Amino acid sequence: MLMDAWKRTFELFAELEIPLLDYYLTGENCPAMYNDILGPSEDPRNTDPYNISQENGGVIPDEWVFFFFFF
């Protein structure tokens, strides 16, 4: 069902002659962004690159963030 929606979306783009750009999820020069934070951090000691922990202003308990990064 979801694929049908995407198919119709791209058919609409074609009908309106909207040019499409290549979209790369991985590779060189492909940064990841979450909540307007560019990352992940190149520092391997950074256990919260997107500032989701309570300590960094987020809402996720600090021990959960640490647990998921090192599980």
C-alpha positions in Angstrom: 0.0 0.0 0.0 2.8 2.4 0.9 4.6 1.6 -2.4 1.4 2.5 -4.3 1.5 6.0 -2.7 5.1 6.4 -3.7 4.4 5.2 -7.2 1.6 7.8 -7.6 3.9 10.5 -6.2 6.6 9.8 -8.7 4.0 9.6 -11.5 2.9 13.0 -10.5 6.5 14.3 -10.5 6.8 12.9 -14.1 3.6 14.5 -15.2 4.6 17.8 -13.8 8.1 17.4 -15.3 9.7 17.9 -11.9 13.3 16.8 -12.2 14.5 14.3 -9.7 17.9 14.3 -8.1 19.9 11.3 -7.0 19.6 10.6 -3.3 22.4 8.8 -1.5 22.0 7.4 2.0 25.5 6.3 2.4 28.9 7.0 0.9 31.5 9.7 0.9 30.3 13.2 1.6 26.8 11.9 2.8 26.2 13.5 6.2 23.4 12.4 8.5 21.2 15.0 10.0 18.7 14.6 12.8 16.8 17.5 14.5 19.1 20.0 12.6 22.2 18.4 14.1 24.8 17.3 11.6 26.4 14.0 12.6 27.3 11.6 13.8 30.3 12.9 15.7 33.7 11.8 14.5 34.7 11.6 18.2 34.1 7.9 19.2 33.8 9.0 22.8 30.6 11.0 22.0 27.8 8.7 23.1 25.1 11.2 22.3 25.9 12.7 18.9 22.3 14.0 18.4 21.8 15.4 21.9 18.8 13.2 22.8 19.9 12.5 26.4 18.5 14.6 29.2 22.0 15.7 30.1 22.2 17.3 26.6 18.7 18.9 26.6 16.8 15.9 25.2 14.1 13.8 26.8 15.7 10.3 26.8 17.2 9.2 30.1 21.0 9.3 30.0 21.4 5.7 31.0 19.2 4.6 28.0 21.3 6.6 25.5 24.5 5.1 26.9 23.0 1.6 26.9 21.8 1.8 23.2 25.1 3.1 21.9 27.1 0.4 23.6 24.7 -2.6 23.5 
